[in-house]
Amino acid sequence: MNNLQTLTLTLGPVAHGGHCVARHEGRVIFVRHGIPGEVVRVALTEHDDDASFWRADVTDVLEASADRVPHFWAEADALKAAAAGRLPVGGAEFGHISRERQRRLKADVLAEQLRRLAGIDLGIGTGDRTGARAGGGTGGTGGADGERAARSESSGSALLTAGVEDVDSDRPASGGADAHGAGLGWRTRAGFAVTGTTDSGSAVSGPAVAGSAVPVAPGRLGMHAHRSEAVLPVREMPLASVDINALRLWEIDLSGIVRIEVSAPANGSAPLVLLATDPQLSAKARGLALKRIASQLQHHAPGSPGTAGTQGTQGTQGTGAGAAARAADAPDSVAGPAAATGSAVSVAGWEPGSGALTPVNGRGWVSESAAGHEFRVSGGGFWQIHRRAPEVLTGAAMDFLTGEADGAGSAGGRGGTDGADASGRPDGRGKTGYLFPGAAVADLYAGAGLFTASLADAVGPSGSVLSVEGSVSTSKDARKNLHAAAHVEIQRDRVERVLQARRGQPNSRFDAVVLDPPRAGAGKTVVRQLIALAPRAVVYVSCDPASFARDVGYFRAAGWNLSKLRAFDLYPHTHHLETVALLTPGAGS
């Protein structure tokens, strides 16, 4: 090791994961908190001599991009953190970039992943593909395998014509300054750590942040630095909703707790706080810690005495302003009295490994609203984080399947959609799209039933919906949420097991499938099983461009087309994005 700790670099293109790619003496360095084209000074955070690439954080900007703006959150500002001798908290790594440029960078990443892993050229990108490929910066999905490497690149220039779409453009800027303020207060879920401990409960002695001269008091609300066990104290979390910040968790002594998860539904119903206790404490001590914190939280709940006049992150005063903000944010189907009523907070003990809950106050689930339906979602169960994500994603998926979205052409270059007429139906009966009364459809990785409910509405009692979810608690939620829909079948199992069992059965073909896998993607096995069942269309919803592009590559290798594609900025000020794609079988596939 040559003890090299700082470098001056010119930043290259953006890469998947929120980094910019730079090079030093032939070595690739992934740099956070910069913008392509900037000249910066960086501190190396991972730099083993035998590593294939290094990692670094920007500590000073020598030549700034015109798209650099002041960071909205001091604790996440890399430049302020470096000046104070500490690390920035994670979770807002794009906060120094104008929102318009954030979306362009996300579009670049999506385009690069589709080009590399699926052989589709969207006609946009960074212009420097070699840098973005170096060092394996693809989020762990690996390079192109033999199937993808053998496939020639095809044009997808008619796809993603709207770029990465902003869903927060109607939200007033923070303080009325400029559009950069939009995109705050969108998180209806937030996770926190506790200073002075690790997730395993072991104590951290001395300062929580290496190199910091300021000791951190234990038992306070905190967040992790990126790729670090260091926990830094935080107060308000600007990306979190009004109701999460209204709990004022930073004022509570959290001793005995190692992790916290908060859910605050966008419809204004009761929030839920999950508390993971220190496993090194006795059962009695853990129980006392839960009761103590639950009691304090009742005084911090929206609508409870003592919360009036609280200054929220988004500049709102008290619960009246908070309720007004919720009502403005809520979809038309749920805005109204329910959205404007504060509710007492529920609190439960939580075991992160097993997901087991021990209610202390209230209930162990929250009530969500979307697309004209109400959903019970158990604590720890999956629900979209952005306040508008359920409506946005459901709308996009249903538009693709009903044929109501604007046509975007095919990126596959094979033409046609399984020989169907313009309606998508091979028999020419003039049905609209792939959803119609009597259709057979499936919702895979269905969660609490968000897409299942809309699919059930579309196909009606004469149709059928298969809803598959592997989580025990979330599958139970789906059963409760869809109990009145007799034409919906809920199966709790692994998706690949269900698809394998269905193969060869009578009437096993689906008219349409919604595929919404976790961040790792569906994978080759599930994609091949789906293709074998020959559905007429698959809508693929994804939160990870690398696993999405990899799976699109598997579909294309089997002759399918990426027919339509939309991308949404559902994670403002971070590198994440959400995509919704329509995949259809090509002629002869």
PyMOL commands that set and color helices and strands:
alter all, ss='L'
color gray80, all
select helices_A, chain A and resi 74-76+78-83+99-118+129-136+146-149+174-176+179-181+242-246+249-251+283-298+318-329+337-340+389-402+450-459+472-481+495-502+523-533+545-557
alter helices_A, ss='H'
color red, helices_A
select strands_A, chain A and resi 6-10+14-15+19-24+27-32+39-46+53-63+120-121+154-155+164-166+189-194+221-224+231-233+257-263+272-277+346-350+357-361+365-370+373-378+440-444+464-469+488-492+512-515+538-542+560-569+578-585
alter strands_A, ss='S'
color yellow, strands_A
deselect
rebuild
show_as cartoon
